[in-house]
């Protein structure tokens, strides 16, 4: 058996471990990011983390119309989806750097 081949394998394993550590750190940072989604020209704001967890909902008083609760529900829904879409993009950009240039079979 060739010794050279074994060293290569160890080197590759070290690289993978380094990458896993960096990925874990990036994942951790994502969880600390706050992403804002808005609707109705800022009448409703929803804040999510990079882990897509809703952490804050702000509703301006003028958005609250007892006769039109449906509109408020739609605004909250739209703001939440906006925030989640932005969080998804952030996740893809952050984590995408780790898969670039790798021929991973999917």
C-alpha positions as CSV (number, residue, x, y, z in Angstrom):
1,X,0.0,0.0,0.0
2,X,1.3,3.5,-0.8
3,X,1.9,5.8,2.1
4,X,1.3,8.9,0.0
5,X,-2.3,8.1,-0.6
6,X,-3.0,7.8,3.1
7,X,-1.6,11.3,3.9
8,X,-3.8,12.7,1.2
9,X,-6.9,11.2,2.8
10,X,-5.9,12.6,6.2
11,X,-5.4,16.0,4.7
12,X,-8.9,15.8,3.1
13,X,-10.4,14.8,6.4
14,X,-8.8,17.8,8.1
15,X,-10.1,20.1,5.4
16,X,-13.6,18.7,5.8
17,X,-13.4,19.2,9.6
18,X,-12.3,22.8,9.1
19,X,-15.2,23.4,6.7
20,X,-17.7,21.8,9.1
21,X,-16.5,24.1,11.8
22,X,-16.8,27.1,9.6
23,X,-20.3,26.0,8.5
24,X,-21.3,25.6,12.2
25,X,-20.0,29.1,12.9
26,X,-21.9,30.6,9.9
27,X,-25.0,28.7,11.1
28,X,-24.6,30.2,14.5
29,X,-24.2,33.7,13.1
30,X,-27.3,33.3,11.0
31,X,-29.3,32.6,14.2
32,X,-28.1,36.0,15.6
33,X,-29.1,37.9,12.4
34,X,-32.3,39.9,12.6
35,X,-34.2,40.3,9.3
36,X,-37.1,42.6,8.9
37,X,-40.1,42.1,6.7
38,X,-42.8,44.8,6.2
39,X,-46.2,45.2,4.6
40,X,-48.6,48.1,4.1
41,X,-45.9,50.7,3.7
42,X,-44.4,49.8,7.1
43,X,-47.8,49.5,8.9
44,X,-46.8,46.0,9.9
45,X,-43.2,44.9,10.6
46,X,-42.1,41.3,11.4
47,X,-38.6,40.5,12.5
48,X,-37.2,37.0,12.1
49,X,-33.8,35.5,12.8
50,X,-31.6,33.8,10.2
51,X,-33.0,30.5,11.6
52,X,-36.5,31.7,10.4
53,X,-37.8,32.2,14.0
54,X,-40.2,35.1,14.4
55,X,-38.9,37.3,17.2
56,X,-40.9,40.5,16.9
57,X,-44.2,41.8,15.4
58,X,-44.9,45.5,15.3
59,X,-48.3,46.8,14.2
60,X,-48.9,50.6,13.9
61,X,-52.2,51.7,15.6
62,X,-53.6,53.0,12.2
63,X,-53.4,49.5,10.8
64,X,-55.9,48.3,13.4
65,X,-59.4,48.6,12.1
66,X,-62.0,46.6,14.0
67,X,-64.2,46.6,10.9
68,X,-61.5,45.2,8.7
69,X,-59.6,42.5,10.7
70,X,-59.0,40.6,7.5
71,X,-56.8,43.4,6.1
72,X,-54.6,43.3,9.3
73,X,-54.3,39.6,9.0
74,X,-53.2,39.9,5.4
75,X,-50.6,42.6,6.4
76,X,-49.2,40.4,9.1
77,X,-49.1,37.4,6.7
78,X,-47.4,39.5,4.0
79,X,-44.8,41.0,6.4
80,X,-44.0,37.5,7.8
81,X,-43.6,36.1,4.3
82,X,-41.4,39.0,3.3
83,X,-39.1,38.5,6.4
84,X,-38.9,34.7,5.8
85,X,-38.1,35.2,2.1
86,X,-35.2,37.6,3.1
87,X,-34.0,35.2,5.7
88,X,-34.0,32.4,3.1
89,X,-31.9,34.5,0.7
90,X,-29.5,35.3,3.5
91,X,-29.2,31.7,4.4
92,X,-28.6,30.7,0.8
93,X,-25.9,33.4,0.4
94,X,-24.2,32.5,3.7
95,X,-24.3,28.8,3.4
96,X,-23.9,28.8,-0.4
97,X,-20.3,29.8,-0.1
98,X,-19.5,26.3,1.4
99,X,-21.0,24.4,-1.5
100,X,-19.6,26.5,-4.4
101,X,-17.0,24.7,-6.4
102,X,-17.9,21.3,-4.9
103,X,-19.4,18.7,-7.0
104,X,-21.8,17.4,-4.5
105,X,-24.3,14.9,-5.8
106,X,-27.9,16.0,-5.1
